[in-house]
Amino acid sequence: MNVEAAAARYAPQGRVALGFAKGKMGGDPVYAAVLARMPAEGTLLDVGCGEGYLLALAAEAHPGLRLVGLDHDEGRLGSAKQALTDRAPALTSEDARTATLPQADAIACLDVLHYQPADQQDELIAKLAGALRPGGQLWIRDAAADAGWRSTLTTWSERFAVAVGRHRGDGVFLRPRGELPAAMAACGLRVESVDCSEGTPFANVLHVGHAP
Amino acid sequence: MREVAITGVGAVTALGDLDATFAALLEGRSGIGGPGPFPGKGPVAAIEGGPHLTSALALRAARDALGDSQPPRMGVVGGSTSGDMIVGEQEYEAWFRGGPTGPRFLWSQLCDRPAEILARTLGATGPRLTLSTACASGASAVGVGADWVRSGRCDAVLAFGADALCQLTVHGFGSLQAMSPEGCRPFDLARTGLSLGEGAGALLLEDLQSARRRGATVLALVTGYGTAADAWHATAPHPEGRGARDAIRAALGDLPPERVGYVNAHGTGTKHNDEMEGAVLAEELPAAAVSSIKGAIGHTLGAAGAIELAVTVKALVEGVLPPNVGVRDPAVPVLQEPVRRHVEHAISVNFAFGGTNAAVRLTSVHV
């Protein structure tokens, strides 16, 4: 995983943008866990891509991969567009719940689900599973309500903003551990849950769903 | 009551100036390196090109905070633990070995020396004060400076904290066995002590109305300052953090604690401080994201409070909270990576040897 090269894409946006990109890519263990599973070709869809850090890491690792990102925040999406101009990614500010999704070989949905109620989370999971090509993977990470979620939210943070009313979401909708992989399995995916918390006391589990 | 605006910030640390320091913090990079000028006591965060005079570091930070501003009759409040003591130490050693003594020996003993240099160099003819409340000095300086502006004693104050490394502090903390052999990791379960650093931080504080009249950019507001003594022990914090809690509550005033979104913690990496502080912050400021920056710049003693407030101003302006650099297994919830979040209220705390506790509340003008 080439954090330096991927982060350098944000250098033209200033020192803070570069520092933040490096800190986020290097500090969050989910990126390495996802990169290790990323296909070299086909289409990668990042739902809630933000500034495009995962797409930037993918851009460095796999020159042949087609990059697609969705995010509601136009500011962050603008940052992603600047950083990835050479790869001409398809970046749109659409809500994944209503957007028409492309067929993808890998779909990432990291720290996104809790912004909506449980039934809508299940609907979105089904929609994402339906967009997977045969043999594709769906990566989902979210905090669990029964795994020290307060601590987890404080560390993973921007999500905590919802709880104190500083985010556009309606609240935090955390679900007991096990419900997300169950919802993924209900869509016909074979699910493995990978611990990528690297010794921290906080739950940091990546659920990997494999399409048949 | 007059409101207190921050219209300039500056710092110098082992990671560079304030902008370079902030960017490195976001990256999770640490400036704690080799042994510095006094080997044998564990790694320190020394600034390139040393050894430095505290006065020189203070001046660098102050110039950055002032920029082109030249407020008339500006006051100066400085905080430092050892001033330019390194010069006195060198002079004393020379005299001890049979050399002559000179005026350097005298002025280097004056803790007010950095404030005097600043006032003279910057033409600050307003009131001037140096205070020395150990590791709370920088925060106390900003708090007192804000009080001066609020009360109308003067319209503008340059508040700073500054400390360079010297034998007294390095060997003093060494003799207390407080220095980490590997580098400071605040709030880590396996923390092994502090790392000393050197640096300076400076904030230009102005009456909000006068600042607006002259068209200055207002970065943030100082909206609270609390200070309280443990009245307990020369070096250990009060086990229940009595003075720390009182200082935080005084800085909050009428503000509900859950509206504070970020705390720049004292977080020295010592067993006792971090244990006490973790419990105090969890109870007094439950909604705040927490990080200490001492794992990146070391404990800069009298400079710490001013540098940490300068960094907190940057965090409010940029809408980005810096992580708790150095932590691997956190004992309490601290930020392990940078976070994009615009918070309305932030508090920076410092809990000093001798039991002086200080908390300064900043309020964003960007939320």
Interface residues (C-beta under 8 A of the other chain):
Chain A: R15 V16 L18 G19 F20 K22 G23 K24 G26 G27 D28 R150 S151 T154 T155 S157 E158 F160 A161 A163 V164 R166 G199 T200 P201 F202
Chain B: D19 A20 F22 A23 A24 L25 L26 E27 G28 E258 G261 A287 A289 V290 E318 V320 L321 P323 R328 D329 P330 P333 V334 L335 Q336 E337 P338 V339 R340 R341 H342 V343 V367
